[in-house]
Amino acid sequence: MSSVTPARRLVSQNCRQIVTALHHCDLKSPATDGAQQGQVRQMAEETKSSSRPIWTGAISFGLVSIPVRLYTAVREKRLHFRTLHDQDKIPLKQKMVCPAHPNKEVHSEHTVKGFEIEKDRFVVVRQEELEAAAPKGGKAIEIQDFVELGQIDPLYFDKPYHVVPKPEGAKPYKLLLEVMEQTQRVAIAKVVMWGKENLAALRPLEGGMVLETMHFGDEVVAAKSVPGRQVMGKVDSRELKMATSLVDSLTTTFDPGKYHDDYREKVLKLIHDKAEGHEVVTRPTSEEEAPRGGQDLVAALEASLAAAKDSARGNGRVTEGRAAARNARHAHAHPGTHKRRRSA
Amino acid sequence: MSAAKARAAAKVTTAAAKRTAVAGKAPTTGVPLSNPDKVLYPAAGFTKTDVRNYYLGIAPVLLPHMEGRPLTLKRYPNGVDGPFFYEKRCPSHKPDWVKTTDVWSERNQENINYCVANDAATLAWLANLACLEIHPLLFKARKPDRPTSMVFDFDPGEPATLLDCLRLGLRMREVLSHFGLECFPKSSGGKGLHLWVPLNTPVTFEQTKQFSRAVAQLFEKQNPGQVTSNMRKDLRHGKIFVDWSQNDEHKTTVCAYSLRARSQPTVSTPLTWTEVEAAVKAEDPARLVFTADQVLARVKKKGDLFEPVLKLKQRLPKFTG
């Protein structure tokens, strides 16, 4: 269940992803008219603005504090679709509804967080209580230990971020980077991001630093606990030899550019072709811009005015406005109900 | 405004203000004013004290137009030449006697706590915030679904002028009267003209918005080349933009008798149609631009020309029935 704001954020992310995807696939822009191009330009700008830092803080290393900014190092390119009403192609809205009163929308201020301790039994936790438990540190990447990178299984890594020093942090940043490169160690740190405590590894990459958020040990499912993954018995030495030569023949250097998400590219091509072929549905303009029936009302008003002028010519006086208005009654459909709420 | 008048308008006794503040009631004698000599309109030498005194002087006619309405404040902490900001949420440091009201914001999915000014003390407090312009919402807090008026804002795109606005205002008056609606003009305080159509009857924003838009579009059709109902600035050149879109639960229009943040301390001033006709005839729109002192004198003579806006009950014609 999403409220309006996250949904909106999601939409802009989607636009961004599709545009980046389009660029990536080297497809021609589907935009043909000025308005659409304007939209694409705007989306391209969004792509640019997404290179804003997503976090600002400092690496705390002994007595030294190195002010840094974090930038996204991986951008997911999953395709997102909006869900439209099949009849009028208007994007659907999600509403929170209580099953006990299915006709009434429940607004966020009437929601509380409940932890389900067993089926249908909850402990209610207030926002203040959660805030009180939130990590206090904040804004610091606190180095705890240094370890060899090879000791950390890739399984532990979650999301990477580029670490960029602020000007005043440049010197100590460079120092820490060189130390890690020379000693072949990486730093294990705790970092509070968005109110949550994370484990992270700080490591050198191509002349700079990368912060990899990591899973805590108890989040990782122990391999042993998954049954049936260890097979008993011996491997035939001849088969092993054959398999080895097959592996050898397929061995190359890792080139990430070689692999593509074929499904996504196919779907993107489909979208592109549909856009080119003008198989585009436009969301009916919102109430603000031009409601359906707006022109009818203008026509009704106009007819009413004209009728008044005619009869004024006939009677030698101006007709009473309301009578003329009454004649034009029912020329316009009833407007939709108006949604708004106020609480005391 | 003379010093004597200023003193008469507001006797500042901070201690008294504090006493009443504790009681949670609006102080009757005065409200503290910081930096009283700060010039907020440099070209006119109009100070913060002058602003406060204007608002206290105009209070008897201004307050009925703001009473019970959520207010958007337009604040100019460093005067009209400095940066300004709109403030919807009533500042948290407000004295406890300043009334507020919650209005649900669909966009933010939360209540916005607006200031409400029902008394002169609140006006004095707003002046202390360097709130030069006061923009009320078109509804009263206790009936948030019901606009009390429908408004049109005539905004000239250069080189169109206030004179063009006045001419078209007269024509709009005719159109509206055909639909059985009386409207009342006020100057924007600058180059524009505002028309207020009092309703004071059960009506929704949906209805005022649809009707005002249709009227604006019809008006555009009747006066091509002179009028646009389209908000886009690049379509406005030399035309009068008839802004109907303020008929919205979230939009505000500057209050009658509010100061405007222009180089001179002008006021959005209620006018009579006779005055508008005379100004058009004489091709002298400037005579309809009034500053704070002039408005105080005018009100003394003419009373509140916008009084019917508060009381006149009118219904939109039933095109939407």
Boltz contact constraints between the chains, C-beta under 6 A:
constraints:
  - contact:
      token1: [A, 3]
      token2: [B, 109]
      max_distance: 6.0
  - contact:
      token1: [A, 4]
      token2: [B, 109]
      max_distance: 6.0
  - contact:
      token1: [A, 108]
      token2: [B, 109]
      max_distance: 6.0
  - contact:
      token1: [A, 297]
      token2: [B, 214]
      max_distance: 6.0
  - contact:
      token1: [A, 297]
      token2: [B, 319]
      max_distance: 6.0
  - contact:
      token1: [A, 298]
      token2: [B, 214]
      max_distance: 6.0
  - contact:
      token1: [A, 298]
      token2: [B, 217]
      max_distance: 6.0
  - contact:
      token1: [A, 298]
      token2: [B, 218]
      max_distance: 6.0
  - contact:
      token1: [A, 300]
      token2: [B, 319]
      max_distance: 6.0
  - contact:
      token1: [A, 301]
      token2: [B, 214]
      max_distance: 6.0
  - contact:
      token1: [A, 301]
      token2: [B, 218]
      max_distance: 6.0
  - contact:
      token1: [A, 302]
      token2: [B, 218]
      max_distance: 6.0
  - contact:
      token1: [A, 305]
      token2: [B, 178]
      max_distance: 6.0
  - contact:
      token1: [A, 308]
      token2: [B, 178]
      max_distance: 6.0
  - contact:
      token1: [A, 321]
      token2: [B, 178]
      max_distance: 6.0
  - contact:
      token1: [A, 321]
      token2: [B, 179]
      max_distance: 6.0
  - contact:
      token1: [A, 321]
      token2: [B, 180]
      max_distance: 6.0
  - contact:
      token1: [A, 322]
      token2: [B, 180]
      max_distance: 6.0
  - contact:
      token1: [A, 325]
      token2: [B, 179]
      max_distance: 6.0
  - contact:
      token1: [A, 325]
      token2: [B, 317]
      max_distance: 6.0
  - contact:
      token1: [A, 328]
      token2: [B, 319]
      max_distance: 6.0
  - contact:
      token1: [A, 329]
      token2: [B, 318]
      max_distance: 6.0
  - contact:
      token1: [A, 329]
      token2: [B, 321]
      max_distance: 6.0
  - contact:
      token1: [A, 332]
      token2: [B, 319]
      max_distance: 6.0
  - contact:
      token1: [A, 332]
      token2: [B, 320]
      max_distance: 6.0
  - contact:
      token1: [A, 335]
      token2: [B, 206]
      max_distance: 6.0
  - contact:
      token1: [A, 335]
      token2: [B, 210]
      max_distance: 6.0
  - contact:
      token1: [A, 338]
      token2: [B, 204]
      max_distance: 6.0
  - contact:
      token1: [A, 338]
      token2: [B, 206]
      max_distance: 6.0
  - contact:
      token1: [A, 340]
      token2: [B, 249]
      max_distance: 6.0
  - contact:
      token1: [A, 341]
      token2: [B, 104]
      max_distance: 6.0
  - contact:
      token1: [A, 342]
      token2: [B, 103]
      max_distance: 6.0
  - contact:
      token1: [A, 342]
      token2: [B, 104]
      max_distance: 6.0
  - contact:
      token1: [A, 342]
      token2: [B, 144]
      max_distance: 6.0
  - contact:
      token1: [A, 343]
      token2: [B, 102]
      max_distance: 6.0
  - contact:
      token1: [A, 343]
      token2: [B, 111]
      max_distance: 6.0
